Amino acid sequence: AQKITQTQPGMFVQEKEAVTLDCTYDTSDPSYGLFWYKQPSSGEMIFLIYQGSYDQQNATEGRYSLNFQKARKSANLVISASQLGDSAMYFCAMREGKGSSNTGKLIFGQGTTLQVKP
Amino acid sequence: DSGVTQTPKHLITATGQRVTLRCSPRSGDLSVYWYQQSLDQGLQFLIQYYNGEERAKGNILERFSAQQFPDLHSELNLSSLELGDSALYFCASSVARDSIPSTSGNTIYFGEGSWLTVV
């Protein structure tokens, strides 16, 4: 069964430093998508970055990059030059499904709380 | 702003009551998803609609129902509410019914959520 694991319940990082949030996944489907979302204390779920299983390059979006290691089944989020506004909960998610029956449903990890120190 | 609009943002109601949560997807998105986020269960997929038809069902209780209308907006109906139904309910949308995982255009955007408190 598909599963997402985030092993870091909470992390601290100094402002302006880089931080890596870990995510491992389990699936037997060769075709899948991986997402990272940010949830600040206000509650909204903000899309950050996406990586497809067939994408050759690691995804990047501004200060966010995804360190995709397919053989290890890991999809770690790297945030460069952390800012105070990056303090939030971060969720890794995987799109479930097999081939044409893929529904687009997401399976989420438990999340990592990141606190940026000034 | 994700482009997904949810109303109401906050709702307090009593046990046994019924509420309706509303969602307008991003312009052009045909798929709508509902998720529930609670402290003990985390983020759980409830149901997906694509262009008016139910596409997938997750951990949705029988007391809950949803529909997607011809204008593509969706409503989630929660009835016979219990204290344990208190949660943050998200609507999300995407373009396609079936994902093509290698295409970043099929990403899923979430609304700001509806906070439901059952007292």
Boltz contact constraints between the chains, C-beta under 6 A:
constraints:
  - contact:
      token1: [A, 31]
      token2: [B, 101]
      max_distance: 6.0
  - contact:
      token1: [A, 32]
      token2: [B, 101]
      max_distance: 6.0
  - contact:
      token1: [A, 33]
      token2: [B, 101]
      max_distance: 6.0
  - contact:
      token1: [A, 43]
      token2: [B, 88]
      max_distance: 6.0
  - contact:
      token1: [A, 43]
      token2: [B, 113]
      max_distance: 6.0
  - contact:
      token1: [A, 44]
      token2: [B, 112]
      max_distance: 6.0
  - contact:
      token1: [A, 45]
      token2: [B, 90]
      max_distance: 6.0
  - contact:
      token1: [A, 45]
      token2: [B, 110]
      max_distance: 6.0
  - contact:
      token1: [A, 47]
      token2: [B, 109]
      max_distance: 6.0
  - contact:
      token1: [A, 50]
      token2: [B, 104]
      max_distance: 6.0
  - contact:
      token1: [A, 50]
      token2: [B, 107]
      max_distance: 6.0
  - contact:
      token1: [A, 52]
      token2: [B, 101]
      max_distance: 6.0
  - contact:
      token1: [A, 52]
      token2: [B, 102]
      max_distance: 6.0
  - contact:
      token1: [A, 53]
      token2: [B, 101]
      max_distance: 6.0
  - contact:
      token1: [A, 54]
      token2: [B, 102]
      max_distance: 6.0
  - contact:
      token1: [A, 55]
      token2: [B, 102]
      max_distance: 6.0
  - contact:
      token1: [A, 95]
      token2: [B, 99]
      max_distance: 6.0
  - contact:
      token1: [A, 102]
      token2: [B, 98]
      max_distance: 6.0
  - contact:
      token1: [A, 102]
      token2: [B, 99]
      max_distance: 6.0
  - contact:
      token1: [A, 103]
      token2: [B, 48]
      max_distance: 6.0
  - contact:
      token1: [A, 103]
      token2: [B, 55]
      max_distance: 6.0
  - contact:
      token1: [A, 103]
      token2: [B, 56]
      max_distance: 6.0
  - contact:
      token1: [A, 104]
      token2: [B, 31]
      max_distance: 6.0
  - contact:
      token1: [A, 104]
      token2: [B, 94]
      max_distance: 6.0
  - contact:
      token1: [A, 104]
      token2: [B, 99]
      max_distance: 6.0
  - contact:
      token1: [A, 105]
      token2: [B, 45]
      max_distance: 6.0
  - contact:
      token1: [A, 105]
      token2: [B, 56]
      max_distance: 6.0
  - contact:
      token1: [A, 108]
      token2: [B, 43]
      max_distance: 6.0
  - contact:
      token1: [A, 110]
      token2: [B, 42]
      max_distance: 6.0
